[in-house]
Amino acid sequence: MKVAGLFAGIGGIELGLHRAGHQTALLCEIDPAACAVLGHHFPNVPLHRDIRTLTKLPKGTELLAGGFPCQDLSQAGKTRGIGGRNSGLVNEIFRLLAKNDVPHVLLENVSFMLALGRGLAMRHVTSELERLGYRWAYRVLDSRAFGLPQRRQRLFLVASRDLEPMELLMADNHAGDEPIEWKGKACGFYWTEGIRGLGWAVDAVPTLKGGSTIGIPSSPAIWLPDGRVVTPDIRDAERMQGFETDWTKVAEKTGRKGFRWKLVGNAVSVPAAEWVGRKLMAGKGAVDMRVLDFDMEKTWPSAAFGGPGQRTLGVQISLFPEHKARPSLEKFLQHETKELSLRATEGFISRLKSGSLRYPPEFMNALERHAERMRCQKELAVA
């Protein structure tokens, strides 16, 4: 299909679709650092800088794709909802669809939008698509299904006037794995948390975050089997999203080096987009699902489908359309890690001790040993 990529970021959706055999005809992105990455990797594709001034799509566009801004929808954000200044830009997609004859749509966003506002965000998006004559289906996918050591659960929605989206997204169903036993495995967590949650992931990192708008990195930490507490290199973070090493290197020319973490954290996992692209290429698949009714004014299920004049139904299906083998997190890391700083470690320990979160006692012991080691290193440096 001929693709127009909106809210393109660093091209995760577009790269995945390209690997599946589709062709990008237009990119639209406002962030200067992300534009530098897109210009470097998609040099022959026209790049429009502001979706609000975009009026026409390339002639013959068959698929409009975009991971519209999630800042107002994510659990980590301010949860203003679909009417927020950033996430409300999804309405620009509906404006373009109304003015341009595009048979297929692919949208991506955080799974938290299923619960936000008692289903308001999903009711708005799906009702607008139905108003424009599209049948739709969505499914939450976990990046671990595609061989990546990152627990990243994102909603992918396909809408179409020609195809049956339900037959595409519900085509494969594999049992997911959520390892419980942590001993002997690297465990990822977010050192910026500690009051309401840990972002804990066994043999994986938790969802990579966008971090600060001024380029302050927001990397996860990793508790290694040997007791060390480290943060991964940005190049391994790129690989955790399915990109090539140094995919965002060119962004350093536009601002702080740490800004690359924001770009990578906001990106779409490439192999997840590739899987959807392959389903779009195939046109249909063997459906494997159980349907259920649900209250559209409450939290929506992890998968559902509907359309104009159709009954909206939820689907009981896993977050794993594939189950590719993946290396352990410890073996996945190719680049030198960095020890979590003393300040970050002490702050995290303090928040853990003041809260009521559950975690292995060995975890706190490892954190305290790490903090003591960092204090000794600091004292030696001063001496």
C-alpha positions in Angstrom: 0.0 0.0 0.0 1.0 3.6 -0.5 1.3 5.1 3.0 1.0 8.6 4.5 2.7 8.5 7.9 1.3 11.1 10.3 2.8 11.9 13.7 5.7 9.8 12.3 8.2 10.3 15.2 11.4 8.5 14.2 9.6 6.3 11.7 8.7 3.1 13.7 5.4 2.5 12.0 6.8 3.4 8.6 9.9 1.2 9.0 7.7 -1.7 10.1 5.3 -1.2 7.2 8.3 -0.9 4.8 9.7 -4.2 6.0 6.2 -5.7 5.3 6.3 -4.5 1.7 4.5 -1.2 1.8 5.7 2.2 0.5 5.8 5.5 2.4 4.7 8.4 0.2 4.5 11.2 2.8 5.8 11.9 6.4 4.4 14.4 8.8 6.2 15.3 12.0 6.7 18.5 14.0 9.6 17.7 16.3 12.9 19.0 14.9 15.0 16.2 16.3 12.6 13.5 15.0 12.5 15.3 11.6 16.3 15.0 11.4 16.0 11.3 12.0 13.3 10.9 9.4 15.2 13.0 6.8 18.3 10.8 7.3 16.5 7.5 6.9 13.8 8.5 4.5 15.7 11.0 2.3 13.4 10.7 -0.7 10.1 11.0 1.1 8.4 14.4 1.4 8.3 15.6 5.0 5.5 18.0 6.2 6.2 19.7 9.5 2.7 20.5 10.9 -0.4 18.3 10.5 -2.6 21.3 11.2 -1.5 22.9 7.9 -1.6 19.6 5.9 -4.6 19.7 3.5 -3.8 17.1 0.8 -2.4 13.6 0.9 -0.4 12.2 -2.0 -2.6 11.0 -4.9 -3.4 7.3 -4.6 -2.7 7.1 -0.8 -4.1 3.8 0.3 -3.2 3.8 4.0 -3.1 6.6 6.5 -1.0 5.6 9.5 -0.1 7.4 12.7 0.7 7.0 16.4 -1.1 10.2 17.5 0.2 12.0 20.6 -0.3 10.0 23.8 0.7 12.6 26.4 -2.9 13.3 27.5 -3.8 9.6 27.4 -1.0 7.8 29.1 -1.0 6.7 32.7 2.4 8.4 33.1 1.0 11.7 31.7 -1.5 14.2 33.0 -4.5 12.1 31.6 -6.4 15.1 30.3 -8.0 12.7 27.9 -8.8 12.7 24.2 -9.7 16.4 24.4 -6.2 17.4 25.6 -4.1 19.8 23.6 -1.8 17.0 22.3 -4.0 13.9 22.0 -6.8 16.0 20.6 -4.7 16.3 17.4 -6.3 12.9 16.5 -9.1 15.1 15.1 -6.7 16.3 12.4 -6.6 12.7 11.1 -10.4 12.7 10.8 -10.3 16.0 9.0 -7.9 14.6 6.5 -9.9 11.4 6.0 -13.0 13.5 5.3 -11.2 15.4 2.6 -9.2 12.6 1.1 -10.4 9.3 -0.2 -8.3 6.8 1.8 -9.5 3.2 2.1 -7.4 2.1 5.1 -6.3 3.6 8.4 -3.8 2.4 11.1 -3.6 4.1 14.4 -1.4 3.4 17.5 -1.5 4.6 21.0 -1.1 3.6 24.7 -3.4 0.9 26.0 -4.4 3.2 29.0 -6.7 5.0 26.6 -9.0 2.0 26.9 -9.7 3.0 30.6 -9.3 6.8 30.5 -12.5 8.8 30.9 -14.6 5.6 31.2 -14.1 4.7 27.6 -14.5 8.3 26.3 -11.4 8.3 24.1 -12.3 5.0 22.4 -15.9 6.1 21.9 -14.7 9.2 20.3 -12.2 7.6 17.9 -14.4 4.7 16.9 -17.5 6.8 16.4 -15.6 9.2 14.2 -14.3 6.4 12.1 -17.8 4.9 11.8 -19.2 8.4 10.8 -16.6 8.3 7.9 -17.8 4.9 6.8 -15.0 2.7 8.3 -15.2 -0.7 9.9 -12.6 -1.0 12.6 -10.9 -3.4 15.0 -8.2 -2.9 17.6 -5.9 -5.2 19.6 -3.3 -4.5 22.3 0.0 -6.0 21.3 3.0 -6.7 23.6 6.4 -6.0 22.1 7.8 -9.1 23.8 5.7 -11.2 21.3 8.1 -10.1 18.6 11.3 -11.1 20.3 12.1 -7.8 22.1 13.0 -7.8 25.8 10.7 -4.8 26.5 7.2 -5.2 28.1 5.5 -2.6 26.0 1.7 -2.9 25.5 0.3 -0.7 22.8 -3.1 -0.5 21.1 -3.1 -0.9 17.3 -6.3 0.0 15.5 -7.0 -0.8 11.8 -10.0 0.7 10.0 -11.0 0.0 6.5 -13.8 0.5 3.9 -12.7 -2.5 1.8 -11.2 -5.1 4.2 -12.6 -6.6 7.4 -10.2 -5.3 10.1 -11.3 -8.0 12.5 -10.0 -10.7 10.2 -6.6 -9.0 10.2 -5.9 -8.2 13.8 -7.5 -11.3 15.3 -5.7 -13.7 13.0 -3.1 -15.1 15.3 -3.3 -16.0 19.0 -0.4 -17.3 21.1 -0.1 -17.7 24.9 1.9 -15.0 26.3 4.6 -15.5 28.9 4.9 -13.4 32.1 7.9 -14.9 34.0 7.4 -14.8 37.8 10.7 -16.4 38.9 13.3 -13.6 39.0 16.3 -15.5 40.4 19.1 -15.8 37.9 17.4 -13.2 35.5 18.0 -9.5 34.9 15.1 -7.4 36.1 14.1 -4.0 34.7 12.5 -1.3 36.8 12.1 2.5 36.8 14.3 4.2 39.4 12.1 7.3 39.0 9.2 5.4 40.6 8.9 3.7 44.0 5.7 5.2 45.5 2.9 3.8 43.3 4.8 1.3 41.3 8.1 -0.2 40.2 7.6 -0.7 36.5 9.0 -4.1 37.4 9.7 -6.6 34.5 11.4 -9.9 34.8 14.0 -10.6 32.0 12.8 -7.5 30.3 12.7 -3.7 30.7 9.5 -2.0 31.5 8.0 0.3 28.8 10.6 2.7 27.6 9.4 6.3 28.3 9.8 9.5 26.4 11.3 11.3 29.4 11.9 15.1 29.7 11.0 17.6 26.9 14.4 19.3 27.6 16.4 16.2 26.9 16.9 14.7 30.4 17.2 10.9 29.8 14.5 8.7 31.3 16.2 5.3 31.0 15.0 2.3 33.0 17.4 0.6 35.4 18.4 -3.1 35.4 19.2 -5.3 38.3 21.7 -7.8 36.9 22.1 -11.4 38.3 25.6 -10.5 39.6 24.0 -7.8 41.8 25.0 -4.8 39.8 22.4 -2.0 39.2 22.9 -0.3 35.9 21.2 1.6 33.1 21.3 0.5 29.5 23.0 2.4 26.6 20.7 4.3 24.3 21.9 2.1 21.4 20.5 -1.0 23.2 17.3 1.0 23.9 17.0 1.6 20.1 17.4 -2.2 19.6 14.7 -2.8 22.2 12.3 -1.0 20.0 13.4 -2.9 16.9 15.6 -0.2 15.3 19.1 -0.5 14.1 21.9 0.7 16.4 22.3 4.5 16.3 19.1 5.0 14.4 18.7 8.3 16.3 22.4 9.3 16.3 21.7 12.2 13.8 19.4 13.8 16.3 22.4 14.8 18.4 23.0 17.6 15.8 19.8 19.3 16.8 20.0 19.2 20.6 21.2 17.4 23.7 22.4 13.9 23.4 19.9 12.8 26.1 17.1 13.8 23.8 17.5 10.5 22.0 15.8 8.8 24.9 12.7 10.9 24.3 12.6 9.9 20.6 13.1 6.2 21.3 10.6 6.2 24.2 7.9 7.8 22.1 8.5 5.5 19.1 6.4 2.6 17.9 8.0 -0.9 18.2 9.1 -1.7 14.6 8.3 -5.4 14.6 4.8 -4.8 15.9 4.1 -2.4 13.1 5.6 -4.9 10.7 3.2 -7.6 11.9 0.2 -5.3 11.3 1.7 -4.5 7.9 1.9 -8.1 6.9 -1.7 -8.7 7.9 -2.7 -5.7 5.7 -0.8 -7.2 2.9 -2.5 -10.6 3.3 -5.9 -9.1 3.4 -7.4 -11.6 5.8 -6.6 -14.5 8.1 -7.9 -17.4 10.1 -9.7 -15.7 13.1 -9.0 -17.2 16.5 -11.1 -15.5 19.1 -14.1 -15.5 21.5 -16.4 -12.4 21.4 -18.1 -10.8 24.4 -20.4 -7.9 25.2 -19.1 -5.0 27.2 -20.2 -1.6 28.5 -18.8 1.1 26.2 -19.1 3.6 29.0 -16.6 1.7 31.1 -13.1 0.3 30.5 -12.9 -1.3 27.1 -11.4 -4.8 26.6 -7.9 -5.3 25.2 -9.4 -6.1 21.8 -12.7 -5.3 20.0 -14.3 -4.6 16.6 -17.3 -2.7 15.1 -18.4 -0.5 12.3 -21.3 1.5 10.9 -24.5 -0.3 11.7 -22.6 -3.1 13.4 -22.7 -4.3 17.0 -19.6 -3.4 18.9 -18.1 -6.6 20.5 -15.1 -7.2 22.6 -12.7 -10.1 21.9 -10.9 -12.5 24.3 -7.5 -12.9 22.7 -3.9 -12.7 23.9 -1.5 -9.8 23.5 0.8 -12.2 21.7 -0.1 -12.7 18.0 3.4 -14.3 17.7 5.7 -15.8 20.2 9.2 -15.3 18.8 12.1 -16.6 20.9 14.0 -13.8 22.5 17.4 -13.8 24.2 17.6 -13.1 27.9 17.8 -9.4 28.8 21.3 -9.8 30.1 22.5 -11.4 26.8 20.6 -8.9 24.7 22.7 -6.0 26.0 25.5 -5.4 23.5 26.8 -2.0 24.7 28.5 -1.0 28.0 26.1 -0.2 30.7 26.3 2.6 33.2 26.0 2.2 37.0 22.9 3.9 38.4 24.0 7.0 40.2 24.2 7.3 44.0 21.7 10.1 44.0 19.2 8.1 41.9 19.7 5.0 44.0 19.3 6.8 47.3 16.1 8.5 46.1 14.6 5.3 44.9 15.5 3.5 48.1 13.9 6.2 50.2 10.6 6.1 48.1 10.5 2.3 48.4 10.9 2.3 52.2 8.3 5.0 52.6 5.7 3.1 50.5 4.0 -0.3 50.7 5.0 -1.8 47.5 5.9 -5.5 47.4 9.2 -6.6 46.0 11.8 -9.3 46.8 13.8 -8.5 49.9 17.0 -9.4 47.9 16.1 -6.4 45.7 16.4 -3.9 48.5 19.6 -5.6 49.7 21.1 -5.3 46.2 20.1 -1.6 46.1 21.7 -0.8 49.4 24.9 -2.7 48.5 25.0 -0.7 45.3 24.5 2.6 47.1 27.3 1.7 49.5 29.6 0.9 46.7 28.8 4.2 44.9 29.5 6.1 48.2 32.9 4.4 48.5 33.7 5.3 44.9 32.7 8.9 45.6 34.8 9.1 48.7 37.8 7.7 46.9 37.4 10.2 44.0 37.3 13.1 46.5 40.4 11.8 48.3 
